[in-house]
Amino acid sequence: MQNFVFYNPAKMVFGKGSEKETGKYVKMYGGTKVLIHYGGGSVKKNGAYDAAVASLKAEGIDYIELGGVQPNPRLSLIKKGIQMCKDNGVDFVLAIGGGSVIDSSKSIACGALYKGENIWDCYTAKDKFTEVLPIGVVLTIPAAGSESSDNCVVTNDETGEKRSSATDLMIPKFAIMNPEYTFSLPPYQTACGITDIMMHTMERYFTQEPNVDLTDHLCEGLLKTMLNNGPKVLKNPNDYNARAEIMWAGSLSHNGLMGTGRIGDWGTHRMQHELGARFDITHGAGLAIIMPAWMKYVYKLNVPRFAQFAVKVMGVDYSFDNLEAVALEGIERLRNFFRSIGMPTSFKEAGLPCDHLEEMAEQALRYDSIGKFKVLTKEDIVNIYRLAAE
């Protein structure tokens, strides 16, 4: 097991009616003038926005608002939010929505206090954030785990690049989590969230590090929870218990716990970022395309690890002739699960062109290397994209 430091101070406020406490927690963490940040109209239709505003008003907290966040949040809107914070004396950012809204809110909260000339430098490792306004979350889409993570992902709509930035400062002060607000999510968005949660766990699970039994069991349990409850909510969107399992799993998958003592890979995420930046495909859908292809490309480097995944997570037994057959069956069952919940598992199924694979690979490697399970070269990335195209 690797040495590690685990730190996650986010206060998780979970359950029915928890949104009524939003104002109390904003005040607890010093908020007096709030920027409410959200996406489209869904948070106003499902009542999350009205409940948060009512709670702020009950505590006498002033606010302004900025909507319009899109999937793969845009730098241009973030810059607008930063200027609004500076012009209006905002001292707290409240995200109401899912991962894209939270990531955009984190970037605004960091950018509002950034002293450099170009905020994009903090996403290309030329600079880093050193101050941030406190952030709170009212979660309505379980997927990204951004409500308790230390990073965010942003798309530069001027250059077409999609990059991440990370610092403990970005961890939200609190997250309000009422599973009832997820009842109205469309099936496709629900399925994308299920996939995203699983991928955050699998990026950590596939490690070359031996003797990490405890976190192996945690990862396997979380993945099985998703396999069991994902189909339930797609069949019955108002299944509170299944929605609650998924919402809590989304936070645990990306709050750092699953990666303690391990070296995660994150190559699949980096390769998917190019799909998101170029084709604007939803993050979970892009991951469903890339992950099985990556697995097929690298499994021979640690067949026992992939066979363990097949048996412990995907329910494959050892009646196969050898471990390699077990590993391959596990990969195929994962791909079939994604298909069963409506996810694409290839470029073709998603309607994506395959004529810029080398350019995408070059862009993915523009700033640093990709992968820890296997460090990927340009040729490796192109080959994985080609596998994903089939």
C-alpha positions as CSV (number, residue, x, y, z in Angstrom):
1,M,0.0,0.0,0.0
2,Q,1.3,3.4,-0.9
3,N,1.7,6.2,1.6
4,F,-1.3,8.6,1.4
5,V,-2.9,11.7,2.9
6,F,-6.7,11.5,3.0
7,Y,-8.5,14.9,3.5
8,N,-12.1,15.6,2.8
9,P,-13.8,18.2,5.0
10,A,-17.0,18.4,3.0
11,K,-20.1,18.3,5.2
12,M,-22.7,15.9,3.6
13,V,-26.3,16.8,4.5
14,F,-28.3,13.8,3.2
15,G,-32.0,13.0,3.0
16,K,-35.5,14.2,2.5
17,G,-36.0,17.9,3.3
18,S,-32.3,18.6,3.6
19,E,-32.6,21.4,1.1
20,K,-34.4,23.5,3.8
21,E,-31.1,23.8,5.6
22,T,-29.2,25.4,2.8
23,G,-29.3,28.9,4.2
24,K,-28.2,27.7,7.6
25,Y,-25.0,26.2,6.2
26,V,-24.3,29.1,3.9
27,K,-24.4,31.4,7.0
28,M,-22.3,28.9,9.0
29,Y,-19.5,29.2,6.4
30,G,-19.6,33.0,6.3
31,G,-21.8,33.7,3.3
32,T,-23.5,37.1,3.2
33,K,-23.7,37.7,-0.6
34,V,-24.2,34.6,-2.7
35,L,-23.8,33.8,-6.3
36,I,-26.4,31.1,-7.1
37,H,-25.1,29.1,-10.1
38,Y,-27.2,26.6,-12.1
39,G,-27.8,25.2,-15.6
40,G,-31.0,25.2,-17.4
41,G,-34.6,25.3,-16.2
42,S,-34.7,21.8,-14.5
43,V,-33.7,23.1,-11.0
44,K,-36.6,25.5,-11.2
45,K,-39.0,22.8,-12.4
46,N,-38.1,20.3,-9.7
47,G,-38.2,22.8,-6.9
48,A,-34.5,22.8,-5.9
49,Y,-34.0,26.4,-6.8
50,D,-37.0,27.7,-5.0
51,A,-36.2,25.7,-1.9
52,A,-32.6,27.0,-1.8
53,V,-33.7,30.6,-2.4
54,A,-36.4,30.4,0.3
55,S,-33.8,29.1,2.7
56,L,-31.4,31.9,1.9
57,K,-34.1,34.5,2.4
58,A,-35.1,32.9,5.7
59,E,-31.5,33.6,6.9
60,G,-31.4,37.1,5.6
61,I,-28.8,36.3,3.0
62,D,-28.6,38.4,-0.2
63,Y,-27.9,36.7,-3.6
64,I,-27.5,37.2,-7.3
65,E,-27.7,34.4,-9.8
66,L,-26.2,33.1,-13.0
67,G,-27.7,30.3,-15.1
68,G,-26.8,28.7,-18.4
69,V,-24.2,26.1,-17.5
70,Q,-24.0,23.5,-20.2
71,P,-22.6,19.9,-20.1
72,N,-18.8,20.3,-20.4
73,P,-18.9,23.7,-18.7
74,R,-17.5,26.6,-20.8
75,L,-14.8,29.0,-19.8
76,S,-16.6,31.9,-21.3
77,L,-19.5,31.6,-18.8
78,I,-17.0,31.1,-15.9
79,K,-15.4,34.4,-16.8
80,K,-18.8,36.0,-16.7
81,G,-19.4,34.6,-13.3
82,I,-16.0,35.7,-12.0
83,Q,-16.7,39.3,-13.1
84,M,-20.2,39.2,-11.5
85,C,-18.6,38.1,-8.2
86,K,-16.0,40.9,-8.3
87,D,-18.6,43.6,-9.3
88,N,-21.1,42.6,-6.6
89,G,-19.0,41.7,-3.6
90,V,-19.9,38.0,-3.7
91,D,-18.4,36.1,-0.8
92,F,-20.0,32.6,-1.4
93,V,-20.8,30.5,-4.4
94,L,-23.8,28.1,-4.3
95,A,-24.1,25.5,-7.0
96,I,-27.5,24.0,-7.7
97,G,-27.3,21.1,-10.1
98,G,-24.9,18.4,-11.1
99,G,-21.2,18.0,-12.0
100,S,-21.0,20.6,-14.7
101,V,-22.7,23.3,-12.5
102,I,-20.4,22.4,-9.6
103,D,-17.3,22.4,-11.7
104,S,-18.2,25.8,-13.2
105,S,-19.0,27.1,-9.6
106,K,-15.6,25.9,-8.4
107,S,-13.8,27.7,-11.3
108,I,-15.8,30.9,-10.5
109,A,-15.0,30.7,-6.8
110,C,-11.3,30.2,-7.6
111,G,-11.2,32.8,-10.4
112,A,-12.9,35.5,-8.3
113,L,-9.7,35.6,-6.1
114,Y,-7.1,34.7,-8.8
115,K,-4.4,37.3,-9.1
116,G,-2.9,36.1,-12.4
117,E,-3.7,37.4,-15.9
118,N,-5.1,34.2,-17.5
119,I,-7.2,31.8,-15.5
120,W,-6.7,29.1,-18.2
121,D,-3.1,28.8,-17.0
122,C,-4.4,27.0,-13.9
123,Y,-5.8,24.3,-16.1
124,T,-2.6,23.8,-18.1
125,A,-0.3,23.6,-15.1
126,K,1.4,26.9,-15.8
127,D,-0.1,28.3,-12.6
128,K,-2.3,27.2,-9.8
129,F,-5.1,28.6,-7.6
130,T,-4.1,29.7,-4.1
131,E,-7.4,31.3,-2.9
132,V,-11.0,30.4,-3.3
133,L,-14.4,31.7,-2.2
134,P,-16.3,29.1,-0.1
135,I,-18.5,26.8,-2.2
136,G,-21.8,25.0,-1.3
137,V,-23.8,22.6,-3.3
138,V,-27.4,21.5,-3.7
139,L,-27.0,18.3,-5.6
140,T,-29.6,17.3,-8.2
141,I,-27.6,15.0,-10.5
142,P,-25.5,12.2,-8.9
143,A,-22.7,11.5,-11.3
144,A,-19.5,13.5,-11.2
145,G,-18.9,13.4,-7.4
146,S,-17.8,17.0,-7.7
147,E,-19.9,17.8,-4.6
148,S,-17.0,16.4,-2.4
149,S,-14.1,16.2,-4.8
150,D,-11.0,18.4,-5.0
151,N,-11.0,19.0,-8.7
152,C,-13.0,20.4,-11.7
153,V,-13.0,20.0,-15.4
154,V,-13.6,22.9,-17.8
155,T,-13.9,23.3,-21.6
156,N,-12.1,26.3,-23.2
157,D,-14.6,27.2,-25.9
158,E,-12.1,29.5,-27.6
159,T,-9.4,26.7,-28.2
160,G,-11.6,23.6,-28.0
161,E,-9.5,22.2,-25.1
162,K,-10.9,20.4,-22.1
163,R,-8.7,20.3,-19.0
164,S,-8.9,19.8,-15.2
165,S,-7.5,21.6,-12.2
166,A,-7.3,20.3,-8.7
167,T,-6.7,21.7,-5.2
168,D,-8.0,20.9,-1.7
169,L,-9.3,24.5,-1.7
170,M,-12.0,23.4,-4.2
171,I,-13.6,20.9,-1.9
172,P,-17.1,22.3,-1.2
173,K,-17.9,23.3,2.4
174,F,-21.2,21.4,2.3
175,A,-23.4,19.4,0.0
176,I,-27.2,19.2,0.3
177,M,-28.3,15.8,-1.0
178,N,-32.0,15.0,-1.3
179,P,-32.5,11.9,-3.6
180,E,-36.0,13.1,-4.3
181,Y,-34.6,15.8,-6.6
182,T,-33.3,13.0,-8.9
183,F,-36.7,11.5,-9.6
184,S,-37.3,13.7,-12.6
185,L,-34.0,13.0,-14.3
186,P,-34.4,11.7,-17.9
187,P,-33.4,8.0,-18.3
188,Y,-30.4,8.9,-20.5
189,Q,-29.1,11.4,-18.0
190,T,-29.6,8.9,-15.2
191,A,-27.6,6.3,-17.2
192,C,-24.8,8.7,-17.9
193,G,-24.6,9.4,-14.1
194,I,-24.5,5.7,-13.3
195,T,-21.7,5.2,-15.8
196,D,-19.7,8.2,-14.5
197,I,-19.9,7.0,-10.9
198,M,-18.7,3.5,-11.9
199,M,-15.8,5.0,-13.9
200,H,-14.6,7.1,-11.0
201,T,-14.3,3.9,-9.0
202,M,-12.8,1.8,-11.8
203,E,-10.1,4.4,-12.6
204,R,-8.9,3.8,-9.0
205,Y,-9.6,0.0,-9.0
206,F,-7.4,-0.8,-11.9
207,T,-4.0,-0.3,-10.2
208,Q,-0.7,-2.2,-10.4
209,E,-0.4,-1.7,-6.7
210,P,-0.6,-5.0,-4.7
211,N,-1.9,-5.6,-1.2
212,V,-4.8,-3.1,-1.3
213,D,-7.5,-5.5,-0.2
214,L,-9.5,-3.0,1.9
215,T,-10.0,-0.5,-0.9
216,D,-10.5,-3.4,-3.4
217,H,-13.5,-4.5,-1.3
218,L,-14.8,-0.9,-1.1
219,C,-14.5,-0.4,-4.8
220,E,-16.1,-3.8,-5.6
221,G,-19.0,-3.1,-3.2
222,L,-19.6,0.3,-4.7
223,L,-19.6,-1.1,-8.3
224,K,-22.0,-3.9,-7.3
225,T,-24.3,-1.3,-5.7
226,M,-24.4,0.5,-9.1
227,L,-25.0,-2.7,-11.0
228,N,-27.9,-3.6,-8.7
229,N,-29.6,-0.2,-8.3
230,G,-29.0,1.3,-11.8
231,P,-31.6,-0.9,-13.5
232,K,-34.0,-0.3,-10.6
233,V,-34.2,3.5,-11.1
234,L,-34.4,3.1,-14.8
235,K,-37.4,0.9,-14.3
236,N,-38.9,2.9,-11.5
237,P,-37.6,6.5,-11.4
238,N,-39.3,7.2,-8.1
239,D,-37.6,4.4,-6.2
240,Y,-36.2,6.5,-3.3
241,N,-34.1,3.7,-1.8
242,A,-32.3,3.0,-5.1
243,R,-31.9,6.7,-5.9
244,A,-30.4,7.2,-2.4
245,E,-27.9,4.4,-2.9
246,I,-26.8,5.9,-6.2
247,M,-26.5,9.4,-4.9
248,W,-24.4,8.4,-1.9
249,A,-22.2,6.1,-4.1
250,G,-21.6,9.1,-6.4
251,S,-20.0,11.0,-3.6
252,L,-18.0,8.1,-2.2
253,S,-16.7,7.2,-5.6
254,H,-14.9,10.5,-6.0
255,N,-14.1,12.0,-2.6
256,G,-10.7,10.3,-2.5
257,L,-11.5,7.4,-0.2
258,M,-11.5,4.7,-2.9
259,G,-8.0,5.8,-4.0
260,T,-6.3,5.7,-0.6
261,G,-3.1,3.7,-0.8
262,R,-3.5,3.1,-4.5
263,I,-2.2,4.6,-7.8
264,G,-5.2,5.2,-10.0
265,D,-4.9,5.3,-13.8
266,W,-7.2,8.1,-15.1
267,G,-6.2,7.5,-18.7
268,T,-9.8,6.7,-19.8
269,H,-10.9,10.1,-18.4
270,R,-8.1,11.9,-20.3
271,M,-9.0,10.2,-23.5
272,Q,-12.7,10.9,-23.0
273,H,-12.0,14.6,-22.5
274,E,-11.0,14.8,-26.2
275,L,-14.4,13.3,-27.1
276,G,-16.2,15.8,-24.9
277,A,-14.2,18.8,-26.2
278,R,-14.5,17.8,-29.9
279,F,-18.0,16.3,-30.1
280,D,-19.6,17.7,-26.9
281,I,-20.7,14.1,-25.9
282,T,-21.9,13.7,-22.4
283,H,-19.1,12.6,-20.0
284,G,-20.7,9.3,-18.9
285,A,-21.5,8.3,-22.5
286,G,-18.0,9.0,-23.6
287,L,-16.5,7.0,-20.8
288,A,-18.8,4.0,-21.7
289,I,-17.2,4.1,-25.1
290,I,-13.5,4.4,-24.0
291,M,-13.3,2.2,-20.8
292,P,-14.0,-1.2,-22.4
293,A,-11.6,-0.4,-25.2
294,W,-8.9,0.6,-22.7
295,M,-9.5,-2.6,-20.7
296,K,-9.1,-4.8,-23.8
297,Y,-5.9,-3.0,-24.7
298,V,-4.1,-3.2,-21.3
299,Y,-5.6,-6.3,-19.5
300,K,-2.6,-8.5,-20.3
301,L,-0.4,-6.3,-18.2
302,N,-2.2,-7.7,-15.1
303,V,-4.6,-10.5,-16.0
304,P,-5.2,-11.4,-12.3
305,R,-6.5,-7.9,-11.6
306,F,-8.9,-8.0,-14.5
307,A,-10.0,-11.5,-13.6
308,Q,-10.7,-10.4,-10.0
309,F,-12.9,-7.6,-11.4
310,A,-14.7,-10.1,-13.6
311,V,-15.4,-12.5,-10.6
312,K,-16.0,-10.0,-7.8
313,V,-17.9,-7.4,-9.7
314,M,-19.3,-8.9,-12.9
315,G,-20.2,-12.3,-11.5
316,V,-18.0,-14.4,-13.8
317,D,-17.0,-17.8,-12.3
318,Y,-13.8,-19.7,-12.6
319,S,-15.3,-22.4,-14.8
320,F,-13.5,-20.8,-17.7
321,D,-10.4,-22.5,-19.0
322,N,-8.0,-19.8,-17.8
323,L,-7.7,-16.4,-16.1
324,E,-7.5,-14.6,-19.5
325,A,-10.8,-16.0,-20.5
326,V,-12.3,-14.9,-17.2
327,A,-10.9,-11.4,-17.7
328,L,-12.2,-11.0,-21.2
329,E,-15.7,-12.2,-20.1
330,G,-15.7,-9.6,-17.4
331,I,-14.9,-6.9,-19.9
332,E,-17.7,-8.1,-22.3
333,R,-20.2,-8.2,-19.4
334,L,-19.4,-4.6,-18.5
335,R,-19.9,-3.5,-22.0
336,N,-23.2,-5.4,-22.2
337,F,-24.3,-3.7,-19.0
338,F,-23.6,-0.2,-20.4
339,R,-25.7,-1.2,-23.5
340,S,-28.5,-2.5,-21.3
341,I,-28.9,1.0,-19.6
342,G,-28.8,2.8,-23.0
343,M,-25.2,3.8,-23.2
344,P,-23.2,3.8,-26.4
345,T,-20.1,1.5,-26.3
346,S,-18.5,2.6,-29.6
347,F,-17.9,5.6,-31.8
348,K,-20.3,4.1,-34.3
349,E,-23.1,3.6,-31.7
350,A,-22.7,7.2,-30.6
351,G,-22.6,8.5,-34.2
352,L,-19.1,9.9,-33.8
353,P,-16.6,10.2,-36.7
354,C,-13.3,8.4,-36.6
355,D,-11.3,10.5,-39.0
356,H,-9.3,12.6,-36.4
357,L,-7.9,9.9,-34.1
358,E,-4.3,10.9,-34.4
359,E,-5.1,14.5,-33.9
360,M,-7.1,13.7,-30.8
361,A,-4.2,11.6,-29.4
362,E,-1.8,14.4,-29.9
363,Q,-4.1,16.8,-28.2
364,A,-4.6,14.4,-25.2
365,L,-0.8,14.4,-24.7
366,R,-0.3,18.1,-25.2
367,Y,0.5,18.9,-21.6
368,D,1.6,15.7,-19.9
369,S,1.6,11.9,-20.0
370,I,-1.5,9.8,-19.7
371,G,-2.1,6.7,-17.6
372,K,-0.5,5.0,-14.6
373,F,-1.6,1.3,-15.0
374,K,0.2,1.7,-18.4
375,V,1.7,5.0,-19.5
376,L,0.2,5.5,-22.9
377,T,2.0,6.7,-26.0
378,K,0.4,8.4,-28.9
379,E,0.3,5.1,-30.7
380,D,-1.4,3.4,-27.7
381,I,-4.1,6.1,-27.6
382,V,-4.8,5.9,-31.3
383,N,-5.1,2.1,-30.9
384,I,-7.5,2.4,-28.0
385,Y,-9.6,4.9,-30.0
386,R,-9.6,2.4,-32.9
387,L,-10.8,-0.3,-30.6
388,A,-13.5,2.0,-29.3
389,A,-14.6,2.8,-32.8
390,E,-15.7,-0.9,-33.5
